């Protein structure tokens, strides 16, 4: 007879490797799994979680999150626990809340994420001391943030001294526990970087043993060339590469993901992977619709106040075939003239004001400090399915909303990414098996960060665990009514401590800041 502190009994065990489900009892001693026993073997002295009729799986690892801008003010992470997520990997798309040398520019650049930070730190170590979350958080350092720290919002190459400053700050973050370095090459000021600048920083990241995560420079017609840029940077520096939210945006580019996947599969000399979310809409900042020069120096609002510059920006928008005003919906914005427009498309708002789409973009931005988040319906369901089917695709949310309720009209991926893959794509459509779907959100993303004791159920592994009802697991959040939590997760353990029990949060804060 075994003695354990906790026993999850009666369920089918999905060990995270993609192996078939098997009945068993998972024993937990402290923060780690101590054994996986055959069903019915007696256990003494343990608190029992009855998983009869359910699946016991490793806690889900979200490889692409922006929770570093929300978890501090929303540490309960209810939207994550209801999905079975126990670990969030943040600092993606080139943005991290550290290091800080010019707080004003960094706050302006990240305003679309709606952070409620007090910004009382200057580096990763200081930021980490402010957190006491219910789930684990691993931190990357962002290129946009590094660039701001070294050279502000300048639209030019860095001087040798400025590049060294970025590299030094990157090394310092690695020394303090960063697990990766990220770029967001559609966001100013990251978009101003040359491939050579990016490659130099990727090389530094590789020296520090960090993952290189990238929101590539183009996800439309230039998708393959943008992938080549990322691959070349990783190859030159010897870095592990993670392509963030692989997709093809714009109707003219639908179908291009098949060529992208073939292209990635043919790369044999770079340790690479990619992730995706199970939705046909993106979510980003409205400023990504503008020409990059309009954002240079952090002077967008000044340019909008200048009639000639404003006309120049409007002309650029009117000649941009990717603006797609019917497809771009306002998600969130600070108080101002258009705060009643959340959930409406640019076309609907423009019609109400009696102006064209270009003019309404400028009016919304100038009325809300350019801190406007949007949902963009730009992908095809066939492409989403194609990417999810591929065995090397990890599931990731690209989300940052931690709360169960709040303002705005956020993307459903914040509330439903993982249950949607398990329910809609695996159970209902059979796009992939349930064990395989679980592998894509456990051992696969964990392996990208070199974690062998997370994302799996085996003796010695960290006891981040989820108990879910395979028949009931489902996402409820929709584009029209996003503030709805997923269903079907019964229990969540974080480091062996109950964080979510019988469908409700326990209030425990067992999450940790996971270092490299």
The 8 nearest C-alpha neighbors of each residue, nearest first, counted from 0:
[[1, 42, 41, 43, 2, 40, 3, 44],
 [2, 0, 42, 43, 3, 41, 40, 44],
 [1, 3, 43, 44, 42, 0, 45, 4],
 [4, 2, 45, 5, 28, 44, 26, 27],
 [3, 5, 45, 28, 46, 27, 44, 6],
 [6, 4, 46, 45, 27, 3, 47, 26],
 [7, 5, 26, 47, 25, 8, 45, 48],
 [8, 6, 48, 25, 24, 47, 49, 50],
 [9, 7, 24, 49, 50, 10, 6, 48],
 [8, 10, 51, 50, 49, 24, 23, 38],
 [11, 9, 50, 51, 53, 54, 8, 22],
 [10, 12, 22, 54, 21, 20, 55, 23],
 [11, 13, 55, 21, 20, 54, 22, 14],
 [14, 12, 56, 20, 15, 55, 434, 11],
 [13, 15, 456, 455, 16, 12, 56, 57],
 [16, 14, 438, 455, 442, 17, 13, 441],
 [15, 17, 438, 18, 14, 442, 455, 434],
 [16, 18, 435, 434, 438, 15, 19, 437],
 [19, 17, 16, 434, 20, 14, 13, 15],
 [20, 18, 434, 21, 17, 13, 14, 12],
 [19, 21, 13, 12, 11, 18, 434, 22],
 [22, 20, 11, 12, 19, 23, 13, 10],
 [23, 21, 11, 12, 10, 38, 37, 20],
 [24, 22, 38, 37, 36, 12, 11, 21],
 [23, 25, 8, 36, 7, 35, 38, 37],
 [24, 26, 35, 7, 6, 34, 36, 23],
 [27, 25, 6, 34, 33, 32, 5, 35],
 [26, 28, 32, 5, 33, 31, 4, 6],
 [29, 27, 4, 3, 31, 33, 32, 30],
 [30, 28, 31, 495, 27, 4, 494, 32],
 [29, 31, 494, 495, 462, 461, 28, 27],
 [32, 30, 461, 462, 460, 29, 459, 28],
 [31, 33, 27, 458, 462, 459, 460, 26],
 [32, 34, 458, 27, 26, 28, 459, 31],
 [35, 33, 458, 26, 32, 25, 36, 457],
 [34, 36, 25, 24, 26, 23, 457, 458],
 [37, 35, 24, 23, 34, 38, 25, 40],
 [36, 38, 23, 40, 24, 39, 22, 35],
 [39, 37, 23, 40, 24, 22, 36, 9],
 [38, 40, 41, 37, 24, 23, 9, 8],
 [39, 41, 38, 37, 42, 36, 0, 24],
 [42, 40, 0, 39, 43, 1, 38, 2],
 [43, 41, 1, 0, 2, 40, 45, 44],
 [44, 42, 2, 45, 1, 0, 41, 3],
 [45, 43, 2, 3, 4, 42, 46, 5],
 [46, 44, 4, 5, 3, 43, 47, 6],
 [45, 47, 5, 4, 6, 48, 44, 3],
 [48, 46, 6, 5, 45, 7, 49, 8],
 [47, 49, 7, 50, 6, 8, 46, 5],
 [48, 50, 8, 51, 7, 47, 9, 10],
 [51, 49, 10, 9, 53, 8, 48, 7],
 [52, 50, 9, 10, 53, 49, 8, 11],
 [51, 53, 10, 50, 54, 468, 9, 11],
 [54, 52, 468, 10, 50, 51, 467, 466],
 [53, 55, 11, 467, 10, 466, 12, 56],
 [54, 56, 466, 12, 465, 13, 11, 10],
 [57, 55, 13, 465, 464, 14, 12, 54],
 [56, 58, 464, 454, 455, 465, 463, 456],
 [59, 57, 464, 463, 85, 465, 84, 83],
 [58, 60, 84, 441, 440, 85, 83, 57],
 [61, 59, 86, 441, 440, 62, 84, 87],
 [62, 60, 87, 395, 63, 88, 86, 59],
 [61, 63, 88, 395, 444, 60, 87, 64],
 [64, 62, 397, 395, 61, 88, 396, 89],
 [65, 63, 89, 397, 398, 66, 88, 399],
 [64, 66, 399, 89, 67, 398, 68, 90],
 [65, 67, 399, 69, 68, 70, 64, 89],
 [68, 66, 65, 69, 89, 70, 90, 96],
 [67, 69, 114, 66, 65, 70, 112, 96],
 [70, 68, 66, 71, 67, 72, 114, 73],
 [71, 69, 73, 74, 66, 72, 67, 68],
 [70, 72, 130, 69, 73, 74, 129, 67],
 [71, 73, 70, 69, 74, 115, 116, 114],
 [74, 72, 70, 71, 75, 401, 69, 76],
 [73, 75, 132, 70, 76, 71, 133, 72],
 [76, 74, 133, 77, 73, 132, 506, 401],
 [77, 75, 401, 74, 79, 78, 402, 73],
 [76, 78, 80, 79, 75, 402, 403, 401],
 [77, 79, 401, 414, 403, 76, 81, 402],
 [80, 78, 84, 82, 77, 76, 81, 83],
 [81, 79, 83, 77, 82, 84, 78, 76],
 [80, 82, 79, 78, 83, 485, 488, 77],
 [81, 83, 79, 80, 84, 418, 417, 485],
 [84, 82, 80, 81, 465, 59, 58, 488],
 [85, 83, 59, 79, 80, 82, 58, 86],
 [84, 86, 134, 58, 59, 135, 60, 493],
 [87, 85, 135, 60, 136, 134, 84, 61],
 [86, 88, 136, 61, 60, 64, 135, 89],
 [89, 87, 137, 62, 64, 63, 136, 61],
 [90, 88, 64, 65, 138, 91, 67, 66],
 [91, 89, 139, 95, 140, 94, 138, 141],
 [90, 92, 93, 89, 181, 94, 65, 63],
 [93, 91, 183, 182, 214, 94, 181, 213],
 [92, 94, 141, 182, 183, 142, 181, 143],
 [95, 93, 141, 90, 144, 92, 143, 91],
 [94, 96, 90, 141, 97, 140, 144, 93],
 [97, 95, 98, 94, 67, 68, 144, 99],
 [98, 96, 122, 99, 95, 123, 121, 144],
 [97, 99, 122, 121, 96, 123, 100, 145],
 [100, 98, 121, 97, 101, 102, 148, 122],
 [99, 101, 148, 102, 98, 121, 147, 149],
 [102, 100, 103, 104, 99, 148, 105, 147],
 [101, 103, 105, 104, 106, 99, 100, 118],
 [104, 102, 106, 105, 101, 107, 108, 100],
 [103, 105, 107, 106, 102, 101, 108, 297],
 [106, 104, 108, 102, 107, 103, 109, 101],
 [107, 105, 103, 109, 104, 108, 110, 102],
 [108, 106, 104, 110, 105, 109, 103, 370],
 [109, 107, 105, 106, 110, 104, 111, 187],
 [108, 110, 106, 111, 107, 112, 105, 94],
 [109, 111, 370, 107, 113, 112, 108, 106],
 [110, 112, 370, 372, 371, 113, 109, 284],
 [113, 111, 110, 109, 114, 68, 372, 399],
 [112, 114, 110, 111, 115, 109, 68, 69],
 [115, 113, 68, 116, 112, 69, 110, 109],
 [116, 114, 72, 113, 117, 69, 68, 71],
 [117, 115, 118, 114, 72, 71, 68, 69],
 [116, 118, 119, 115, 120, 114, 72, 71],
 [119, 117, 116, 120, 121, 102, 96, 126],
 [118, 120, 117, 121, 126, 125, 116, 129],
 [121, 119, 125, 126, 118, 122, 99, 97],
 [120, 122, 99, 98, 97, 125, 119, 123],
 [123, 121, 98, 97, 125, 124, 120, 126],
 [124, 122, 126, 125, 97, 172, 127, 175],
 [125, 123, 127, 126, 122, 175, 128, 176],
 [124, 126, 120, 122, 128, 123, 127, 121],
 [125, 127, 123, 128, 124, 120, 129, 122],
 [128, 126, 124, 129, 125, 130, 123, 512],
 [127, 129, 125, 126, 130, 124, 131, 123],
 [130, 128, 127, 126, 71, 131, 125, 120],
 [131, 129, 71, 127, 128, 132, 126, 74],
 [130, 132, 508, 74, 129, 510, 133, 71],
 [133, 131, 74, 510, 508, 134, 130, 75],
 [132, 134, 508, 510, 75, 509, 74, 507],
 [135, 133, 510, 85, 132, 86, 136, 493],
 [136, 134, 510, 86, 511, 512, 85, 87],
 [135, 137, 87, 512, 86, 88, 513, 511],
 [138, 136, 88, 513, 512, 89, 87, 514],
 [139, 137, 89, 177, 90, 178, 88, 136],
 [138, 140, 179, 90, 177, 180, 178, 89],
 [139, 141, 180, 95, 90, 181, 179, 177],
 [142, 140, 93, 94, 181, 95, 144, 143],
 [141, 143, 93, 145, 182, 144, 181, 146],
 [144, 142, 189, 93, 146, 145, 141, 94],
 [143, 145, 147, 141, 142, 146, 94, 95],
 [146, 144, 142, 148, 147, 143, 165, 149],
 [145, 147, 143, 149, 148, 144, 150, 142],
 [146, 148, 151, 144, 150, 145, 149, 152],
 [149, 147, 100, 145, 146, 99, 150, 101],
 [148, 150, 146, 147, 161, 164, 165, 145],
 [151, 149, 147, 146, 148, 153, 152, 161],
 [150, 152, 147, 153, 148, 149, 146, 104],
 [153, 151, 296, 188, 297, 147, 295, 154],
 [152, 154, 296, 151, 155, 295, 150, 188],
 [155, 153, 295, 191, 152, 296, 188, 156],
 [156, 154, 153, 157, 191, 192, 158, 152],
 [155, 157, 158, 192, 154, 193, 191, 196],
 [158, 156, 161, 162, 159, 155, 150, 160],
 [157, 159, 161, 160, 162, 156, 163, 155],
 [160, 158, 162, 161, 163, 157, 164, 156],
 [159, 161, 163, 158, 162, 164, 157, 165],
 [162, 160, 164, 158, 163, 157, 159, 149],
 [161, 163, 165, 159, 164, 160, 157, 158],
 [164, 162, 166, 160, 161, 165, 167, 159],
 [163, 165, 161, 167, 162, 166, 149, 168],
 [166, 164, 162, 168, 163, 167, 145, 149],
 [165, 167, 163, 169, 164, 168, 170, 162],
 [166, 168, 164, 170, 169, 165, 163, 171],
 [169, 167, 171, 165, 170, 166, 164, 172],
 [168, 170, 166, 172, 167, 171, 165, 173],
 [171, 169, 173, 167, 168, 172, 174, 166],
 [170, 172, 168, 174, 173, 169, 167, 175],
 [173, 171, 175, 169, 174, 170, 177, 123],
 [174, 172, 177, 170, 176, 175, 171, 169],
 [173, 175, 171, 172, 176, 170, 177, 207],
 [176, 174, 172, 173, 124, 177, 171, 123],
 [177, 175, 514, 515, 173, 174, 178, 172],
 [176, 178, 173, 139, 138, 172, 179, 514],
 [179, 177, 515, 209, 139, 138, 514, 176],
 [178, 180, 210, 139, 209, 177, 211, 140],
 [181, 179, 140, 211, 139, 141, 210, 212],
 [182, 180, 212, 93, 141, 213, 91, 211],
 [181, 183, 93, 213, 142, 92, 184, 214],
 [184, 182, 92, 93, 214, 185, 186, 189],
 [183, 185, 190, 216, 189, 186, 215, 182],
 [186, 184, 190, 216, 183, 187, 287, 189],
 [187, 185, 190, 189, 184, 183, 188, 287],
 [188, 186, 189, 190, 294, 191, 291, 185],
 [187, 189, 190, 152, 191, 143, 186, 154],
 [190, 188, 143, 187, 184, 191, 186, 192],
 [189, 191, 184, 185, 187, 186, 188, 192],
 [192, 190, 189, 188, 154, 155, 193, 187],
 [193, 191, 190, 189, 196, 156, 194, 197],
 [192, 194, 195, 196, 197, 191, 156, 190],
 [195, 193, 197, 196, 198, 192, 228, 232],
 [194, 196, 198, 193, 197, 199, 192, 232],
 [197, 195, 199, 193, 198, 194, 192, 200],
 [196, 198, 194, 200, 195, 199, 201, 193],
 [197, 199, 232, 201, 195, 200, 196, 194],
 [200, 198, 202, 196, 197, 201, 195, 203],
 [199, 201, 203, 202, 197, 198, 204, 166],
 [202, 200, 204, 198, 203, 199, 236, 197],
 [201, 203, 236, 205, 199, 200, 204, 198],
 [202, 204, 200, 206, 201, 205, 166, 207],
 [205, 203, 201, 207, 209, 202, 206, 200],
 [204, 206, 238, 208, 202, 207, 203, 209],
 [207, 205, 203, 204, 208, 202, 209, 236],
 [206, 208, 204, 205, 209, 173, 203, 170],
 [209, 207, 205, 206, 204, 210, 238, 178],
 [208, 210, 179, 204, 178, 205, 207, 211],
 [209, 211, 179, 239, 180, 240, 212, 178],
 [210, 212, 240, 180, 181, 179, 239, 241],
 [213, 211, 241, 181, 242, 240, 180, 210],
 [214, 212, 182, 242, 181, 215, 243, 183],
 [213, 215, 183, 92, 243, 182, 184, 242],
 [214, 216, 213, 184, 217, 225, 183, 226],
 [215, 217, 184, 225, 185, 214, 218, 190],
 [216, 218, 222, 221, 225, 219, 215, 185],
 [219, 217, 222, 247, 248, 246, 221, 220],
 [220, 218, 248, 247, 222, 221, 217, 252],
 [219, 221, 222, 252, 218, 217, 251, 247],
 [220, 222, 217, 219, 224, 223, 225, 218],
 [221, 223, 218, 225, 217, 219, 224, 220],
 [224, 222, 226, 225, 221, 259, 227, 262],
 [225, 223, 227, 226, 221, 222, 228, 217],
 [224, 226, 228, 222, 227, 223, 216, 217],
 [227, 225, 223, 229, 228, 224, 230, 222],
 [226, 228, 224, 230, 225, 229, 231, 223],
 [229, 227, 225, 231, 226, 230, 232, 224],
 [228, 230, 226, 232, 227, 231, 233, 225],
 [229, 231, 227, 233, 232, 228, 234, 226],
 [230, 232, 234, 228, 229, 233, 227, 235],
 [231, 233, 198, 229, 235, 230, 234, 228],
 [234, 232, 238, 230, 236, 231, 235, 237],
 [233, 235, 231, 237, 232, 236, 269, 230],
 [236, 234, 232, 233, 237, 231, 202, 198],
 [235, 237, 202, 233, 238, 234, 201, 205],
 [236, 238, 234, 233, 235, 205, 239, 202],
 [239, 237, 205, 233, 236, 240, 211, 210],
 [238, 240, 270, 210, 271, 211, 233, 241],
 [239, 241, 271, 211, 212, 233, 238, 270],
 [240, 242, 212, 272, 273, 271, 211, 243],
 [243, 241, 273, 213, 212, 272, 245, 240],
 [242, 244, 214, 213, 274, 245, 273, 241],
 [245, 243, 275, 274, 246, 276, 242, 273],
 [246, 244, 275, 243, 274, 242, 273, 247],
 [245, 247, 256, 244, 248, 218, 382, 383],
 [248, 246, 218, 219, 252, 256, 253, 255],
 [249, 247, 219, 377, 378, 218, 252, 246],
 [250, 248, 377, 252, 251, 219, 378, 321],
 [249, 251, 253, 252, 248, 377, 378, 379],
 [250, 252, 249, 253, 220, 248, 219, 254],
 [253, 251, 250, 249, 255, 220, 219, 247],
 [252, 254, 250, 255, 251, 247, 379, 249],
 [255, 253, 256, 382, 257, 252, 247, 381],
 [254, 256, 257, 258, 253, 252, 247, 259],
 [257, 255, 259, 258, 254, 247, 260, 246],
 [258, 256, 260, 259, 255, 254, 261, 385],
 [257, 259, 261, 256, 255, 260, 262, 254],
 [260, 258, 256, 262, 257, 261, 223, 263],
 [259, 261, 263, 257, 262, 258, 256, 264],
 [262, 260, 258, 264, 259, 263, 257, 265],
 [261, 263, 259, 260, 265, 264, 258, 266],
 [264, 262, 260, 265, 266, 261, 259, 226],
 [263, 265, 261, 262, 266, 260, 267, 259],
 [264, 266, 263, 262, 267, 261, 260, 268],
 [267, 265, 263, 264, 268, 269, 262, 271],
 [266, 268, 269, 265, 264, 270, 263, 271],
 [267, 269, 266, 270, 234, 271, 265, 237],
 [270, 268, 271, 234, 267, 266, 233, 239],
 [271, 269, 239, 240, 268, 272, 238, 267],
 [272, 270, 240, 269, 241, 239, 273, 242],
 [273, 271, 241, 240, 242, 391, 274, 392],
 [272, 274, 242, 241, 392, 243, 393, 245],
 [273, 275, 393, 244, 392, 243, 394, 395],
 [276, 274, 244, 394, 245, 395, 393, 277],
 [275, 277, 396, 395, 278, 394, 416, 244],
 [278, 276, 383, 416, 420, 275, 279, 419],
 [277, 279, 280, 276, 383, 412, 380, 281],
 [278, 280, 378, 379, 380, 376, 377, 383],
 [281, 279, 376, 375, 377, 278, 378, 374],
 [280, 282, 375, 374, 376, 283, 279, 377],
 [283, 281, 374, 373, 375, 410, 280, 372],
 [282, 284, 373, 372, 285, 281, 374, 287],
 [283, 285, 372, 286, 371, 373, 287, 111],
 [284, 286, 287, 371, 288, 372, 373, 283],
 [285, 287, 288, 284, 289, 369, 371, 364],
 [286, 288, 285, 289, 284, 186, 185, 283],
 [289, 287, 286, 285, 322, 290, 316, 321],
 [290, 288, 287, 286, 291, 316, 293, 312],
 [291, 289, 292, 293, 288, 315, 312, 294],
 [290, 292, 293, 294, 289, 187, 295, 190],
 [291, 293, 295, 294, 290, 154, 289, 296],
 [292, 294, 291, 290, 295, 299, 289, 312],
 [295, 293, 299, 292, 297, 291, 298, 296],
 [296, 294, 292, 297, 154, 293, 152, 153],
 [295, 297, 152, 153, 298, 294, 154, 151],
 [296, 298, 295, 294, 152, 299, 104, 107],
 [299, 297, 296, 301, 300, 294, 302, 295],
 [300, 298, 294, 302, 301, 293, 297, 303],
 [299, 301, 303, 302, 298, 365, 304, 368],
 [302, 300, 304, 298, 299, 303, 305, 297],
 [303, 301, 299, 305, 304, 300, 308, 309],
 [302, 304, 309, 300, 301, 305, 299, 308],
 [303, 305, 301, 302, 306, 300, 309, 308],
 [304, 306, 302, 308, 303, 307, 309, 301],
 [307, 305, 309, 308, 310, 304, 303, 302],
 [306, 308, 310, 309, 305, 311, 302, 303],
 [309, 307, 311, 305, 310, 302, 306, 312],
 [308, 310, 303, 306, 312, 311, 307, 305],
 [311, 309, 313, 307, 308, 312, 314, 306],
 [310, 312, 308, 314, 309, 313, 307, 315],
 [313, 311, 315, 309, 314, 310, 308, 316],
 [314, 312, 310, 316, 315, 311, 357, 309],
 [313, 315, 317, 311, 316, 312, 310, 318],
 [314, 316, 312, 318, 313, 317, 319, 311],
 [317, 315, 313, 319, 314, 318, 357, 312],
 [318, 316, 314, 315, 319, 357, 313, 320],
 [317, 319, 315, 316, 320, 314, 313, 322],
 [320, 318, 316, 321, 317, 322, 315, 288],
 [319, 321, 322, 318, 323, 317, 316, 249],
 [322, 320, 323, 319, 249, 288, 324, 248],
 [321, 323, 320, 324, 319, 288, 316, 327],
 [324, 322, 321, 325, 326, 327, 320, 377],
 [325, 323, 345, 346, 327, 326, 322, 356],
 [326, 324, 346, 323, 344, 327, 345, 347],
 [325, 327, 376, 324, 375, 323, 328, 344],
 [326, 328, 375, 324, 344, 374, 325, 345],
 [329, 327, 344, 374, 343, 373, 342, 345],
 [328, 330, 373, 341, 342, 343, 331, 344],
 [331, 329, 408, 373, 409, 372, 341, 407],
 [332, 330, 407, 372, 371, 329, 408, 341],
 [331, 333, 371, 370, 372, 367, 338, 334],
 [332, 334, 367, 335, 370, 338, 331, 371],
 [335, 333, 338, 332, 367, 336, 337, 366],
 [334, 336, 338, 337, 367, 366, 333, 332],
 [335, 337, 338, 366, 334, 367, 363, 339],
 [336, 338, 340, 339, 335, 363, 366, 334],
 [337, 339, 340, 335, 334, 336, 341, 332],
 [338, 340, 337, 341, 336, 342, 335, 343],
 [341, 339, 337, 338, 343, 342, 329, 348],
 [342, 340, 329, 330, 343, 339, 408, 407],
 [341, 343, 329, 408, 328, 330, 340, 344],
 [344, 342, 328, 340, 341, 329, 347, 348],
 [345, 343, 328, 347, 346, 327, 325, 329],
 [344, 346, 324, 348, 347, 349, 327, 356],
 [345, 347, 349, 324, 325, 344, 348, 350],
 [348, 346, 344, 350, 345, 349, 343, 351],
 [347, 349, 351, 345, 350, 346, 352, 344],
 [350, 348, 346, 352, 354, 351, 359, 347],
 [351, 349, 353, 347, 348, 352, 346, 354],
 [350, 352, 348, 349, 353, 347, 354, 346],
 [353, 351, 349, 350, 354, 348, 359, 355],
 [352, 354, 350, 351, 349, 355, 348, 359],
 [355, 353, 349, 352, 358, 350, 359, 356],
 [354, 356, 358, 357, 349, 359, 353, 350],
 [355, 357, 359, 358, 349, 346, 324, 345],
 [358, 356, 360, 316, 359, 313, 355, 317],
 [357, 359, 361, 360, 356, 355, 362, 354],
 [358, 360, 362, 356, 361, 349, 357, 363],
 [361, 359, 357, 363, 358, 362, 364, 356],
 [360, 362, 364, 358, 359, 363, 365, 357],
 [363, 361, 359, 365, 364, 360, 366, 358],
 [364, 362, 366, 360, 361, 365, 359, 367],
 [363, 365, 369, 361, 367, 366, 362, 368],
 [364, 366, 362, 367, 363, 368, 369, 361],
 [365, 367, 363, 364, 335, 362, 336, 368],
 [368, 366, 369, 364, 365, 335, 333, 370],
 [367, 369, 370, 365, 366, 364, 300, 333],
 [370, 368, 364, 367, 371, 365, 286, 300],
 [371, 369, 111, 110, 368, 367, 332, 372],
 [370, 372, 332, 111, 285, 284, 369, 331],
 [373, 371, 284, 331, 330, 111, 283, 285],
 [374, 372, 329, 330, 328, 282, 283, 284],
 [373, 375, 282, 328, 281, 327, 330, 280],
 [374, 376, 327, 281, 280, 326, 377, 282],
 [377, 375, 280, 326, 279, 378, 281, 327],
 [376, 378, 248, 249, 280, 375, 279, 250],
 [379, 377, 279, 248, 280, 376, 247, 249],
 [380, 378, 382, 381, 279, 253, 383, 377],
 [379, 381, 383, 382, 279, 384, 378, 278],
 [380, 382, 384, 379, 383, 385, 254, 253],
 [383, 381, 385, 379, 380, 384, 254, 256],
 [384, 382, 380, 386, 385, 381, 387, 277],
 [383, 385, 387, 381, 382, 386, 388, 380],
 [386, 384, 382, 388, 383, 387, 381, 389],
 [385, 387, 383, 388, 384, 389, 382, 392],
 [386, 388, 384, 389, 385, 392, 383, 275],
 [389, 387, 385, 386, 384, 430, 390, 431],
 [388, 390, 387, 386, 391, 392, 385, 260],
 [389, 391, 392, 388, 387, 439, 393, 435],
 [392, 390, 389, 393, 272, 273, 439, 443],
 [393, 391, 274, 273, 390, 389, 387, 394],
 [394, 392, 274, 439, 444, 440, 443, 273],
 [393, 395, 440, 275, 274, 439, 276, 392],
 [396, 394, 61, 63, 276, 62, 275, 274],
 [395, 397, 398, 276, 416, 412, 63, 64],
 [398, 396, 64, 63, 395, 65, 399, 276],
 [399, 397, 413, 396, 64, 65, 400, 412],
 [398, 400, 66, 65, 64, 401, 69, 413],
 [401, 399, 413, 402, 398, 69, 78, 66],
 [400, 402, 76, 78, 73, 77, 399, 79],
 [403, 401, 404, 78, 77, 400, 76, 73],
 [402, 404, 78, 77, 484, 482, 401, 405],
 [405, 403, 402, 482, 406, 483, 78, 401],
 [404, 406, 407, 402, 403, 482, 408, 400],
 [407, 405, 408, 404, 331, 409, 482, 341],
 [406, 408, 331, 330, 409, 341, 405, 332],
 [407, 409, 330, 342, 341, 331, 481, 410],
 [410, 408, 330, 407, 481, 411, 331, 413],
 [409, 411, 412, 413, 374, 478, 282, 481],
 [412, 410, 476, 481, 413, 477, 414, 478],
 [411, 413, 416, 415, 414, 410, 396, 398],
 [414, 412, 398, 411, 400, 415, 410, 399],
 [415, 413, 412, 78, 411, 484, 476, 485],
 [414, 416, 474, 412, 418, 419, 485, 417],
 [417, 415, 412, 419, 396, 418, 277, 276],
 [416, 418, 419, 420, 415, 82, 421, 394],
 [419, 417, 473, 421, 474, 420, 415, 422],
 [420, 418, 474, 422, 423, 416, 417, 421],
 [419, 421, 424, 417, 418, 422, 423, 425],
 [422, 420, 418, 425, 419, 424, 423, 436],
 [423, 421, 426, 473, 419, 472, 420, 418],
 [422, 424, 427, 419, 420, 425, 426, 428],
 [423, 425, 420, 428, 430, 422, 427, 429],
 [426, 424, 429, 431, 421, 430, 432, 433],
 [427, 425, 422, 429, 428, 423, 424, 421],
 [428, 426, 423, 425, 429, 424, 422, 430],
 [429, 427, 424, 430, 425, 426, 423, 431],
 [428, 430, 425, 431, 426, 427, 424, 432],
 [429, 431, 424, 425, 428, 388, 432, 384],
 [432, 430, 425, 429, 436, 435, 388, 433],
 [433, 431, 435, 425, 434, 436, 429, 430],
 [432, 434, 436, 435, 425, 437, 421, 431],
 [435, 433, 17, 437, 436, 432, 13, 438],
 [436, 434, 17, 438, 432, 437, 433, 431],
 [435, 437, 433, 439, 438, 434, 432, 431],
 [436, 438, 434, 435, 440, 439, 15, 441],
 [439, 437, 15, 435, 441, 17, 440, 16],
 [440, 438, 393, 436, 443, 437, 394, 441],
 [439, 441, 394, 59, 437, 438, 60, 393],
 [442, 440, 454, 438, 59, 60, 443, 15],
 [441, 443, 454, 445, 15, 438, 444, 455],
 [442, 444, 446, 439, 445, 441, 438, 393],
 [445, 443, 447, 446, 442, 441, 393, 62],
 [446, 444, 442, 450, 443, 447, 448, 454],
 [445, 447, 449, 443, 448, 444, 450, 442],
 [446, 448, 444, 445, 449, 443, 272, 450],
 [449, 447, 446, 445, 450, 210, 444, 178],
 [448, 450, 446, 447, 451, 445, 515, 444],
 [449, 451, 445, 446, 448, 452, 453, 447],
 [450, 452, 453, 449, 446, 445, 454, 460],
 [453, 451, 460, 450, 461, 455, 454, 459],
 [454, 452, 455, 451, 450, 461, 460, 445],
 [453, 455, 441, 442, 57, 445, 15, 58],
 [456, 454, 15, 14, 57, 453, 442, 457],
 [457, 455, 14, 57, 460, 15, 458, 56],
 [456, 458, 460, 455, 459, 32, 35, 34],
 [459, 457, 33, 34, 32, 460, 35, 456],
 [458, 460, 32, 31, 33, 457, 461, 452],
 [461, 459, 452, 32, 31, 458, 457, 453],
 [460, 462, 31, 463, 453, 452, 30, 494],
 [463, 461, 31, 495, 494, 32, 30, 464],
 [462, 464, 493, 58, 494, 492, 461, 57],
 [465, 463, 58, 57, 492, 491, 462, 56],
 [464, 466, 491, 58, 56, 490, 83, 55],
 [465, 467, 55, 490, 489, 54, 488, 56],
 [468, 466, 488, 54, 489, 53, 487, 469],
 [467, 469, 53, 487, 471, 470, 472, 54],
 [470, 468, 472, 471, 467, 53, 54, 487],
 [469, 471, 468, 472, 487, 426, 422, 53],
 [472, 470, 487, 468, 469, 473, 486, 422],
 [471, 473, 487, 469, 486, 422, 418, 468],
 [474, 472, 418, 422, 486, 419, 485, 471],
 [473, 475, 485, 415, 419, 418, 476, 486],
 [476, 474, 485, 483, 484, 473, 477, 415],
 [475, 477, 481, 483, 411, 474, 482, 415],
 [478, 476, 481, 480, 479, 411, 475, 483],
 [477, 479, 481, 480, 411, 410, 476, 408],
 [478, 480, 477, 481, 342, 408, 476, 411],
 [481, 479, 477, 478, 482, 476, 483, 408],
 [482, 480, 476, 477, 411, 478, 483, 479],
 [481, 483, 404, 480, 476, 484, 403, 405],
 [484, 482, 476, 475, 481, 485, 414, 480],
 [485, 483, 414, 475, 78, 476, 403, 486],
 [484, 486, 474, 475, 415, 473, 81, 82],
 [487, 485, 472, 473, 488, 474, 484, 81],
 [486, 488, 472, 471, 468, 467, 489, 473],
 [489, 487, 467, 486, 81, 490, 466, 83],
 [488, 490, 502, 501, 467, 466, 487, 500],
 [491, 489, 500, 466, 499, 465, 501, 488],
 [492, 490, 465, 499, 498, 464, 497, 83],
 [491, 493, 497, 464, 496, 463, 495, 498],
 [492, 494, 463, 496, 495, 509, 498, 85],
 [495, 493, 30, 462, 463, 496, 461, 492],
 [494, 496, 30, 462, 493, 492, 29, 463],
 [495, 497, 492, 493, 494, 498, 509, 30],
 [498, 496, 492, 499, 491, 493, 500, 495],
 [497, 499, 505, 492, 491, 507, 504, 496],
 [500, 498, 504, 491, 490, 503, 505, 497],
 [499, 501, 490, 503, 502, 489, 504, 497],
 [502, 500, 489, 503, 490, 499, 488, 504],
 [501, 503, 489, 500, 499, 488, 490, 504],
 [502, 504, 499, 500, 501, 505, 489, 81],
 [505, 503, 499, 506, 498, 500, 77, 502],
 [504, 506, 498, 499, 507, 503, 500, 497],
 [505, 507, 504, 508, 498, 75, 133, 499],
 [508, 506, 505, 498, 509, 133, 497, 496],
 [509, 507, 133, 132, 510, 131, 506, 134],
 [508, 510, 133, 507, 493, 511, 494, 496],
 [511, 509, 134, 135, 133, 132, 508, 493],
 [512, 510, 135, 513, 136, 509, 134, 132],
 [511, 513, 136, 137, 135, 514, 127, 510],
 [512, 514, 137, 511, 136, 135, 515, 176],
 [515, 513, 176, 177, 178, 512, 137, 138],
 [514, 178, 176, 177, 513, 173, 209, 208]]
